[in-house]
């Protein structure tokens, strides 16, 4: 559970330290956003493979290996001199470590317990994630302000090292399955699944630079223009290629199962409606969670000039209510007062209402207190939605635990990666459109100033999500002052507000889609102490 808490802390703590990381590493907001998204991309692409490895060589062994890799990644990230090394340590090594850890945690909890004890164990896994998410913004902000964001990763490395030592010294020795009895590993399935998930997320990452549907500028690859301005966006093309890869993956898994070979994911798992609909709902839950926890720190740091600690305090209502919602939901289900399905639907509806409240108060006159009610409501909804993981995993028969764990976690982290990427892409896209329209219709700027501003906006998208103070400093360096500088700052304020508001509204719409999807989950009997597989028999 310690690793679950650490990884949840890692994800949320990074959001409040974005500005400090950008300054320290000499990179851009888009660069850090890409690192965050690639971390989730690695997990989404490889989670199914990691889960399968656990079922073949032992979940405890895989968990130990994953913790060691994760700890090495945290150390590399803490010592990184620039963005490329940070991508290696955090996005790759920590991502691979998480791929091995997460399915192992769920599988161990599911296989080691039965009945009510299993429900409590899976609830504890969700609670650990909630506590980590709650500690992340506040503790991460505190460490970033008074020490450095690097200290957070050093702390992770130290704690993970202690976990590995304890595992090696005290875990029970589980005999490794004999090699002769092991069916061949589904290498092609692993490649196809990784390509499918990877291409979809890669396309989404490019949306902030080139646009969601139509290409805003030429796409140049190895010195050659592969897509001209006005063509179909690479986001659309890569997403379509990803869908094709996933379709091939599904066909290949069906083919292996029909020919008596061991597939990466048994097709029978996808025929179960709880697993299928629940995994998709998990994806939407994580998409909204990641999007909201990315947009709010960007807003308070660029509009209200909050530092990392103040950003963490601002997010506290959401993180605290997330833990409260998870605890209340688990208790209500455990005592037979409610079933998971209606609580999950209510959770998504609360998220939608909370994001609407947040979007309504976004603006230069906003404050942390004005955002708090919306954050609290969204956090409570996210807490209720943590019942999804328990619902999906409890529905798995014993011989399908690893398949369900890998599949559900893949959708979860695909959603997380898409959430950050889509939130950033929508914010940048709307921001850019508003800024360009305002520049073109301005009566203060001269023709030459308009042309310069338009060129900067169209070809320097990475620099558009900036605070007014940062923009004024950049204008001073270029010798722009007086009314033209004031006009450009006003345009930046208006465009940033429109971009953030549109992205937050989109998160609310995704939450409504999650409520509609959760409504398709099978109805449960009131007795929630037993796993679904037991209640069906």
VEXDREN-2710 file (C-alpha; in Angstrom, 1 decimal):
% VEXDREN-2710
k/r/px/py/pz
1/UNK/0.0/0.0/0.0
2/UNK/3.0/2.3/0.6
3/UNK/3.8/2.2/-3.1
4/UNK/0.2/3.0/-4.0
5/UNK/0.3/6.0/-1.8
6/UNK/3.7/7.2/-3.2
7/UNK/2.6/6.9/-6.8
8/UNK/-0.6/8.8/-6.1
9/UNK/1.4/11.5/-4.3
10/UNK/3.8/11.7/-7.2
11/UNK/1.1/12.4/-9.8
12/UNK/-0.6/15.2/-7.9
13/UNK/2.6/16.8/-6.3
14/UNK/4.0/17.4/-9.8
15/UNK/1.1/19.5/-10.8
16/UNK/1.7/22.2/-8.1
17/UNK/5.5/22.2/-8.9
18/UNK/5.1/22.8/-12.6
19/UNK/6.3/26.4/-12.6
20/UNK/9.3/25.6/-10.5
21/UNK/10.3/22.7/-12.7
22/UNK/9.9/24.8/-15.8
23/UNK/12.2/27.5/-14.3
24/UNK/14.7/25.0/-12.8
25/UNK/15.1/22.8/-15.9
26/UNK/14.9/25.7/-18.4
27/UNK/12.0/24.1/-20.3
28/UNK/8.4/25.0/-21.1
29/UNK/4.9/24.3/-19.7
30/UNK/4.3/22.1/-22.7
31/UNK/7.5/20.2/-22.0
32/UNK/6.5/19.4/-18.4
33/UNK/2.9/18.6/-19.6
34/UNK/4.4/16.1/-22.1
35/UNK/6.5/14.5/-19.3
36/UNK/3.4/14.1/-17.2
37/UNK/1.4/12.7/-20.1
38/UNK/4.2/10.3/-21.2
39/UNK/4.4/8.9/-17.7
40/UNK/0.8/7.9/-18.0
41/UNK/1.3/6.9/-21.6
42/UNK/3.9/4.3/-20.6
43/UNK/1.6/2.9/-18.0
44/UNK/-1.4/2.8/-20.4
45/UNK/0.7/1.1/-23.1
46/UNK/2.4/-1.5/-21.0
47/UNK/-0.1/-2.2/-18.1
48/UNK/-1.6/-5.3/-19.8
49/UNK/1.9/-6.7/-20.4
50/UNK/2.9/-6.0/-16.8
51/UNK/-0.2/-7.8/-15.5
52/UNK/0.5/-10.8/-17.6
53/UNK/4.1/-11.0/-16.3
54/UNK/2.7/-11.2/-12.8
55/UNK/0.5/-14.2/-13.6
56/UNK/3.5/-16.0/-15.1
57/UNK/6.3/-15.4/-12.7
58/UNK/4.5/-14.4/-9.5
59/UNK/2.8/-11.2/-8.4
60/UNK/5.1/-10.7/-5.4
61/UNK/8.3/-11.0/-7.6
62/UNK/6.9/-8.6/-10.2
63/UNK/5.9/-6.2/-7.5
64/UNK/9.4/-6.3/-6.0
65/UNK/11.0/-5.7/-9.4
66/UNK/8.6/-2.9/-10.2
67/UNK/9.4/-1.1/-6.9
68/UNK/13.1/-1.3/-7.6
69/UNK/12.7/0.2/-11.1
70/UNK/10.4/2.9/-9.7
71/UNK/12.9/3.8/-7.0
72/UNK/15.7/4.1/-9.6
73/UNK/13.5/6.3/-11.7
74/UNK/12.7/8.6/-8.8
75/UNK/16.5/9.0/-8.1
76/UNK/17.3/9.8/-11.7
77/UNK/14.4/12.3/-11.8
78/UNK/15.7/14.0/-8.6
79/UNK/19.2/14.4/-10.1
80/UNK/18.0/15.4/-13.6
81/UNK/19.8/18.4/-15.1
82/UNK/17.3/18.9/-17.9
83/UNK/14.0/17.7/-19.4
84/UNK/15.5/14.7/-21.4
85/UNK/16.9/13.1/-18.2
86/UNK/13.7/13.8/-16.4
87/UNK/11.8/12.1/-19.2
88/UNK/14.1/9.0/-18.7
89/UNK/13.7/8.9/-15.0
90/UNK/10.1/9.9/-14.5
91/UNK/8.2/9.1/-17.7
92/UNK/10.1/5.9/-18.5
93/UNK/11.6/4.3/-15.5
94/UNK/8.9/5.3/-13.0
95/UNK/6.3/4.5/-15.6
96/UNK/7.7/1.0/-16.1
97/UNK/7.9/0.5/-12.4
98/UNK/4.2/1.5/-12.0
99/UNK/3.3/-0.9/-14.8
100/UNK/4.6/-3.8/-12.7
101/UNK/3.4/-2.5/-9.3
102/UNK/-0.3/-1.6/-9.9
103/UNK/-1.6/-4.9/-11.4
104/UNK/0.4/-6.8/-8.8
105/UNK/-1.2/-4.9/-5.9
106/UNK/-4.7/-5.5/-7.2
107/UNK/-4.1/-9.2/-8.0
108/UNK/-2.5/-9.9/-4.6
109/UNK/-5.4/-8.2/-2.8
110/UNK/-7.9/-10.1/-4.9
111/UNK/-6.3/-13.5/-4.6
112/UNK/-5.3/-13.3/-0.9
113/UNK/-8.7/-12.5/0.4
114/UNK/-12.3/-13.6/-0.1
115/UNK/-15.7/-12.1/0.7
116/UNK/-15.9/-9.1/3.0
117/UNK/-12.1/-9.2/3.6
118/UNK/-11.5/-8.9/-0.1
119/UNK/-13.8/-5.9/-0.3
120/UNK/-12.0/-4.2/2.6
121/UNK/-8.6/-5.0/1.0
122/UNK/-9.5/-3.4/-2.3
123/UNK/-11.1/-0.5/-0.5
124/UNK/-7.8/0.0/1.3
125/UNK/-6.0/0.1/-2.0
126/UNK/-8.3/2.9/-3.2
127/UNK/-7.9/4.7/0.2
128/UNK/-4.2/4.6/-0.2
129/UNK/-4.5/6.3/-3.6
130/UNK/-6.8/8.8/-2.1
131/UNK/-4.5/9.7/0.8
132/UNK/-1.6/10.0/-1.6
133/UNK/-3.7/12.3/-3.8
134/UNK/-4.6/14.4/-0.7
135/UNK/-1.0/14.7/0.5
136/UNK/0.4/15.4/-2.9
137/UNK/-0.6/19.0/-3.6
138/UNK/-0.1/20.2/0.0
139/UNK/3.1/18.3/0.9
140/UNK/4.5/18.7/-2.6
141/UNK/3.8/22.4/-2.4
142/UNK/5.4/22.7/1.0
143/UNK/8.5/20.8/0.0
144/UNK/8.8/22.8/-3.3
145/UNK/8.5/26.2/-1.5
146/UNK/11.0/25.6/1.3
147/UNK/13.3/23.0/-0.2
148/UNK/13.0/21.9/-3.8
149/UNK/10.8/19.8/-6.0
150/UNK/13.7/17.4/-6.3
151/UNK/13.4/16.5/-2.6
152/UNK/10.0/14.9/-3.3
153/UNK/11.6/12.5/-5.7
154/UNK/14.5/11.8/-3.3
155/UNK/11.9/11.0/-0.6
156/UNK/10.2/8.6/-3.0
157/UNK/13.5/6.9/-3.8
158/UNK/14.3/6.4/-0.1
159/UNK/10.9/5.1/0.9
160/UNK/10.8/2.7/-2.1
161/UNK/14.3/1.4/-1.3
162/UNK/13.0/0.6/2.2
163/UNK/10.0/-1.2/0.7
164/UNK/12.2/-3.3/-1.5
165/UNK/14.5/-4.3/1.3
166/UNK/11.6/-5.4/3.5
167/UNK/10.1/-7.4/0.6
168/UNK/13.3/-9.2/-0.1
169/UNK/13.9/-10.0/3.6
170/UNK/10.4/-11.0/4.7
171/UNK/8.4/-12.1/1.7
172/UNK/7.4/-15.8/1.5
173/UNK/9.4/-17.6/-1.2
174/UNK/7.0/-18.6/-4.0
175/UNK/8.3/-21.2/-6.3
176/UNK/8.7/-20.0/-9.9
177/UNK/6.6/-21.9/-12.4
178/UNK/8.6/-24.4/-14.4
179/UNK/9.6/-23.1/-17.8
180/UNK/8.4/-26.2/-19.5
181/UNK/4.9/-25.7/-18.3
182/UNK/4.7/-22.1/-19.3
183/UNK/3.0/-21.3/-22.6
184/UNK/4.7/-19.0/-25.1
185/UNK/4.4/-15.4/-24.2
186/UNK/2.2/-13.3/-26.5
187/UNK/4.9/-10.9/-27.8
188/UNK/2.9/-9.8/-30.8
189/UNK/-0.1/-9.0/-28.6
190/UNK/2.1/-6.9/-26.3
191/UNK/3.4/-5.0/-29.2
192/UNK/0.0/-4.4/-30.8
193/UNK/-1.6/-3.2/-27.5
194/UNK/1.3/-0.9/-26.8
195/UNK/1.2/0.6/-30.3
196/UNK/-2.6/1.0/-30.1
197/UNK/-2.6/2.9/-26.8
198/UNK/0.6/4.7/-27.6
199/UNK/-0.5/6.1/-30.9
200/UNK/-3.8/7.4/-29.4
201/UNK/-2.0/9.3/-26.6
202/UNK/0.8/10.5/-28.9
203/UNK/-1.8/12.0/-31.2
204/UNK/-3.5/13.7/-28.3
205/UNK/-0.2/15.2/-27.1
206/UNK/0.4/16.8/-30.5
207/UNK/-3.1/18.4/-30.4
208/UNK/-1.8/21.4/-28.4
209/UNK/0.8/22.1/-31.0
210/UNK/-1.1/21.4/-34.3
211/UNK/-4.8/21.4/-33.3
212/UNK/-7.4/18.7/-32.6
213/UNK/-9.0/18.4/-36.1
214/UNK/-7.3/20.8/-38.5
215/UNK/-3.5/21.4/-38.7
216/UNK/-2.7/24.9/-37.6
217/UNK/0.9/24.9/-39.0
218/UNK/3.1/22.6/-41.2
219/UNK/4.1/19.3/-39.6
220/UNK/7.8/18.8/-40.4
221/UNK/9.4/15.4/-39.9
222/UNK/13.2/15.0/-40.6
223/UNK/13.3/18.2/-42.5
224/UNK/10.3/17.4/-44.8
225/UNK/6.8/18.7/-44.5
226/UNK/4.5/15.7/-44.1
227/UNK/1.3/17.6/-43.4
228/UNK/0.6/21.2/-44.6
229/UNK/-1.4/23.8/-42.8
230/UNK/-5.1/23.3/-43.1
231/UNK/-4.8/19.5/-43.6
232/UNK/-6.2/16.9/-41.2
233/UNK/-4.6/17.1/-37.9
234/UNK/-1.9/14.5/-36.9
235/UNK/-4.1/14.0/-33.8
236/UNK/-6.8/12.5/-35.9
237/UNK/-4.5/10.4/-38.1
238/UNK/-2.6/8.9/-35.2
239/UNK/-5.7/8.2/-33.2
240/UNK/-7.2/6.3/-36.2
241/UNK/-3.9/4.3/-36.5
242/UNK/-4.2/3.6/-32.8
243/UNK/-7.7/2.3/-33.1
244/UNK/-6.7/0.1/-36.0
245/UNK/-3.8/-1.3/-33.9
246/UNK/-6.2/-2.1/-31.0
247/UNK/-8.6/-3.8/-33.5
248/UNK/-5.8/-5.9/-34.7
249/UNK/-4.9/-6.7/-31.1
250/UNK/-8.4/-7.8/-30.4
251/UNK/-8.4/-10.1/-33.5
252/UNK/-5.0/-11.5/-32.6
253/UNK/-6.1/-12.3/-29.0
254/UNK/-9.2/-14.0/-30.3
255/UNK/-7.0/-16.0/-32.8
256/UNK/-4.6/-17.2/-30.1
257/UNK/-7.5/-18.2/-27.8
258/UNK/-9.2/-20.2/-30.6
259/UNK/-5.9/-22.0/-31.5
260/UNK/-5.4/-23.0/-27.8
261/UNK/-2.5/-20.6/-27.1
262/UNK/-2.3/-18.3/-24.1
263/UNK/-3.4/-14.7/-25.1
264/UNK/-2.3/-11.5/-23.4
265/UNK/-6.0/-10.9/-22.5
266/UNK/-8.6/-13.6/-22.9
267/UNK/-11.5/-12.4/-25.0
268/UNK/-14.0/-13.9/-22.5
269/UNK/-13.0/-11.1/-20.1
270/UNK/-14.3/-8.4/-22.5
271/UNK/-17.7/-10.3/-22.8
272/UNK/-18.3/-9.5/-19.1
273/UNK/-20.3/-6.2/-19.0
274/UNK/-19.0/-5.2/-15.6
275/UNK/-15.4/-5.5/-16.8
276/UNK/-16.1/-3.8/-20.1
277/UNK/-18.2/-0.9/-19.0
278/UNK/-16.4/-0.5/-15.7
279/UNK/-13.0/-0.2/-17.4
280/UNK/-14.3/2.4/-19.8
281/UNK/-15.8/4.3/-16.8
282/UNK/-12.5/4.1/-15.0
283/UNK/-10.9/5.7/-18.0
284/UNK/-13.3/8.6/-17.9
285/UNK/-12.8/9.0/-14.1
286/UNK/-9.1/9.2/-14.4
287/UNK/-9.4/11.5/-17.4
288/UNK/-11.4/14.0/-15.5
289/UNK/-9.3/13.7/-12.3
290/UNK/-6.1/14.4/-14.3
291/UNK/-7.6/17.2/-16.3
292/UNK/-9.0/19.1/-13.2
293/UNK/-5.8/18.6/-11.2
294/UNK/-3.8/19.9/-14.1
295/UNK/-6.0/23.0/-15.0
296/UNK/-6.5/24.4/-11.5
297/UNK/-2.7/24.7/-10.7
298/UNK/-2.2/26.3/-14.2
299/UNK/-4.9/28.8/-13.5
300/UNK/-3.9/29.8/-10.0
301/UNK/-0.2/30.0/-10.9
302/UNK/-0.7/32.0/-14.1
303/UNK/-3.7/34.2/-13.1
304/UNK/-3.4/34.5/-9.4
305/UNK/0.4/34.3/-9.2
306/UNK/0.3/31.5/-6.6
307/UNK/3.4/29.5/-5.8
308/UNK/3.5/25.7/-5.4
309/UNK/2.5/25.7/-1.7
310/UNK/-0.5/28.1/-2.3
311/UNK/-1.5/25.9/-5.3
312/UNK/-1.5/22.9/-3.0
313/UNK/-3.6/24.6/-0.4
314/UNK/-6.1/25.7/-3.1
315/UNK/-6.5/22.0/-4.2
316/UNK/-7.0/20.9/-0.6
317/UNK/-10.8/20.9/-0.6
318/UNK/-10.8/18.6/-3.6
319/UNK/-8.2/16.2/-2.2
320/UNK/-9.8/16.1/1.3
321/UNK/-13.3/15.5/0.0
322/UNK/-11.9/12.8/-2.3
323/UNK/-10.8/10.9/0.8
324/UNK/-14.1/11.6/2.6
325/UNK/-16.1/10.5/-0.5
326/UNK/-14.1/7.2/-0.8
327/UNK/-14.6/6.5/2.9
328/UNK/-18.3/7.3/3.0
329/UNK/-19.0/5.2/-0.2
330/UNK/-17.0/2.2/1.1
331/UNK/-18.8/2.3/4.4
332/UNK/-22.3/2.6/2.8
333/UNK/-21.6/-0.4/0.6
334/UNK/-19.9/-2.4/3.3
335/UNK/-22.9/-2.0/5.6
336/UNK/-25.4/-2.8/2.9
337/UNK/-27.0/0.6/2.9
338/UNK/-26.3/1.2/-0.8
339/UNK/-24.8/-0.5/-3.9
340/UNK/-21.9/0.7/-5.9
341/UNK/-23.7/1.6/-9.1
342/UNK/-25.9/4.5/-7.9
343/UNK/-23.0/5.9/-5.8
344/UNK/-20.8/5.9/-8.9
345/UNK/-23.4/7.6/-11.0
346/UNK/-23.9/10.2/-8.2
347/UNK/-20.1/10.7/-8.1
348/UNK/-19.9/11.5/-11.8
349/UNK/-22.8/13.9/-11.5
350/UNK/-21.1/15.7/-8.6
351/UNK/-17.9/16.0/-10.6
352/UNK/-19.8/17.6/-13.5
353/UNK/-21.5/20.1/-11.2
354/UNK/-18.2/20.9/-9.4
355/UNK/-16.3/21.5/-12.7
356/UNK/-19.2/23.8/-13.8
357/UNK/-18.8/25.8/-10.6
358/UNK/-15.1/26.1/-11.1
359/UNK/-15.4/27.2/-14.7
360/UNK/-18.0/29.8/-13.7
361/UNK/-15.6/31.6/-11.3
362/UNK/-12.5/31.4/-13.5
363/UNK/-11.3/34.9/-14.1
364/UNK/-8.8/37.6/-13.0
365/UNK/-11.0/38.5/-10.0
366/UNK/-11.1/34.9/-8.8
367/UNK/-9.4/33.5/-5.6
368/UNK/-8.7/30.2/-3.9
369/UNK/-11.8/30.7/-1.8
370/UNK/-14.1/31.2/-4.7
371/UNK/-12.9/28.1/-6.4
372/UNK/-13.1/26.0/-3.2
373/UNK/-16.9/25.0/-3.4
374/UNK/-16.5/23.6/-6.9
375/UNK/-13.3/21.8/-6.0
376/UNK/-15.0/20.3/-2.9
377/UNK/-18.0/19.1/-4.9
378/UNK/-15.7/17.6/-7.6
379/UNK/-13.5/16.0/-5.0
380/UNK/-16.5/14.4/-3.3
381/UNK/-17.6/13.0/-6.6
382/UNK/-14.2/11.6/-7.4
383/UNK/-14.2/9.9/-4.0
384/UNK/-17.4/8.1/-4.7
385/UNK/-16.1/7.1/-8.1
386/UNK/-13.2/5.2/-6.4
387/UNK/-15.8/2.4/-5.9
388/UNK/-15.3/1.6/-9.6
389/UNK/-12.0/-0.1/-9.0
390/UNK/-13.5/-2.3/-6.3
391/UNK/-16.5/-3.1/-8.5
392/UNK/-14.5/-4.1/-11.6
393/UNK/-11.9/-6.2/-9.7
394/UNK/-14.4/-7.9/-7.5
395/UNK/-16.3/-9.1/-10.7
396/UNK/-13.3/-11.2/-11.8
397/UNK/-13.2/-14.9/-11.5
398/UNK/-10.1/-16.2/-9.8
399/UNK/-8.5/-17.4/-13.0
400/UNK/-9.1/-14.0/-14.7
401/UNK/-7.9/-11.6/-11.9
402/UNK/-4.7/-10.7/-13.8
403/UNK/-6.5/-10.1/-17.1
404/UNK/-9.0/-7.8/-15.5
405/UNK/-6.4/-5.9/-13.4
406/UNK/-4.2/-5.2/-16.5
407/UNK/-7.2/-4.2/-18.7
408/UNK/-8.8/-1.9/-16.1
409/UNK/-5.5/-0.3/-15.2
410/UNK/-4.7/0.3/-18.9
411/UNK/-7.9/2.2/-19.4
412/UNK/-7.3/4.1/-16.2
413/UNK/-3.9/5.4/-17.2
414/UNK/-5.0/5.9/-20.8
415/UNK/-7.6/8.1/-19.3
416/UNK/-5.1/9.9/-17.2
417/UNK/-2.8/10.5/-20.1
418/UNK/-5.7/11.7/-22.3
419/UNK/-7.0/13.9/-19.5
420/UNK/-3.8/16.0/-19.2
421/UNK/-3.2/16.1/-22.9
422/UNK/-6.8/17.0/-23.8
423/UNK/-7.0/19.6/-21.1
424/UNK/-3.8/21.2/-22.3
425/UNK/-4.8/21.0/-26.0
426/UNK/-8.3/22.5/-25.4
427/UNK/-6.8/25.2/-23.2
428/UNK/-4.2/26.1/-25.8
429/UNK/-6.5/25.9/-28.8
430/UNK/-9.2/28.2/-27.3
431/UNK/-6.6/30.5/-25.9
432/UNK/-4.9/30.8/-29.3
433/UNK/-8.2/31.4/-31.1
434/UNK/-9.3/34.1/-28.7
435/UNK/-5.9/35.8/-28.7
436/UNK/-5.7/35.9/-32.5
437/UNK/-9.2/37.3/-32.9
438/UNK/-8.5/40.0/-30.3
439/UNK/-5.2/41.0/-31.9
440/UNK/-6.8/41.3/-35.3
441/UNK/-9.6/43.4/-34.1
442/UNK/-7.6/45.6/-31.7
443/UNK/-7.7/49.4/-32.3
444/UNK/-4.6/50.0/-30.2
445/UNK/-2.0/47.9/-31.9
446/UNK/-0.4/49.0/-35.2
447/UNK/-0.3/46.9/-38.3
448/UNK/3.3/45.9/-37.6
449/UNK/2.6/45.0/-34.0
450/UNK/-0.4/42.9/-35.1
451/UNK/1.7/41.0/-37.6
452/UNK/4.4/40.3/-35.0
453/UNK/1.8/39.2/-32.4
454/UNK/0.1/36.9/-34.9
455/UNK/3.3/35.3/-35.9
456/UNK/4.3/34.8/-32.3
457/UNK/1.0/33.2/-31.5
458/UNK/0.9/30.9/-34.5
459/UNK/4.5/29.7/-34.3
460/UNK/5.2/30.0/-30.5
461/UNK/2.2/28.2/-29.0
462/UNK/4.3/26.8/-26.2
463/UNK/4.7/30.4/-24.8
464/UNK/1.0/31.4/-24.8
465/UNK/-0.1/30.0/-21.5
466/UNK/1.8/32.6/-19.4
467/UNK/1.0/35.0/-16.6
468/UNK/0.5/38.7/-17.3
469/UNK/3.7/39.4/-15.4
470/UNK/5.7/37.0/-17.5
471/UNK/4.3/38.5/-20.7
472/UNK/5.0/42.1/-19.6
473/UNK/8.6/41.1/-18.8
474/UNK/9.0/39.5/-22.2
475/UNK/7.5/42.7/-23.9
476/UNK/9.9/44.9/-21.9
477/UNK/12.8/42.9/-23.3
478/UNK/11.5/43.5/-26.8
479/UNK/11.1/47.2/-26.2
480/UNK/7.3/47.2/-26.2
481/UNK/5.7/49.4/-23.5
482/UNK/2.9/51.8/-23.0
483/UNK/-0.6/51.3/-24.5
484/UNK/0.5/48.5/-26.9
485/UNK/2.0/46.5/-23.9
486/UNK/-1.2/47.1/-21.9
487/UNK/-3.3/45.9/-24.8
488/UNK/-1.3/42.7/-25.3
489/UNK/-1.5/42.0/-21.6
490/UNK/-5.3/42.5/-21.7
491/UNK/-5.6/40.1/-24.6
492/UNK/-3.5/37.5/-22.8
493/UNK/-5.7/37.8/-19.7
494/UNK/-8.9/37.4/-21.8
495/UNK/-7.5/34.5/-23.9
496/UNK/-6.1/32.6/-20.9
497/UNK/-9.5/32.8/-19.1
498/UNK/-11.4/31.6/-22.2
499/UNK/-9.0/28.7/-22.7
500/UNK/-9.1/27.5/-19.1
501/UNK/-12.8/27.9/-18.9
502/UNK/-13.4/25.9/-22.1
503/UNK/-11.1/23.1/-20.9
504/UNK/-12.8/22.9/-17.5
505/UNK/-16.2/22.8/-19.1
506/UNK/-15.0/19.9/-21.3
507/UNK/-14.0/18.0/-18.2
508/UNK/-17.5/18.4/-16.9
509/UNK/-18.9/17.0/-20.2
510/UNK/-16.6/14.0/-19.8
511/UNK/-18.0/13.5/-16.3
512/UNK/-21.5/13.5/-17.7
513/UNK/-20.5/10.9/-20.2
514/UNK/-19.1/8.9/-17.3
515/UNK/-22.4/9.0/-15.5
516/UNK/-24.2/7.8/-18.6
517/UNK/-21.7/5.0/-19.0
518/UNK/-21.9/4.0/-15.4
519/UNK/-25.7/3.7/-15.7
520/UNK/-25.1/0.7/-18.0
521/UNK/-23.3/-1.2/-15.3
522/UNK/-25.2/-4.3/-14.1
523/UNK/-27.5/-3.8/-11.1
524/UNK/-26.1/-5.2/-7.9
525/UNK/-27.9/-7.0/-5.0
526/UNK/-27.8/-5.2/-1.7
527/UNK/-25.4/-7.6/-0.2
528/UNK/-22.1/-5.9/-1.1
529/UNK/-19.8/-7.9/1.2
530/UNK/-19.4/-10.7/-1.4
531/UNK/-17.5/-10.2/-4.7
532/UNK/-19.8/-10.2/-7.8
533/UNK/-18.4/-13.6/-9.0
534/UNK/-19.7/-15.2/-5.7
535/UNK/-23.1/-13.5/-5.9
536/UNK/-23.7/-14.7/-9.4
537/UNK/-23.0/-18.3/-8.6
END
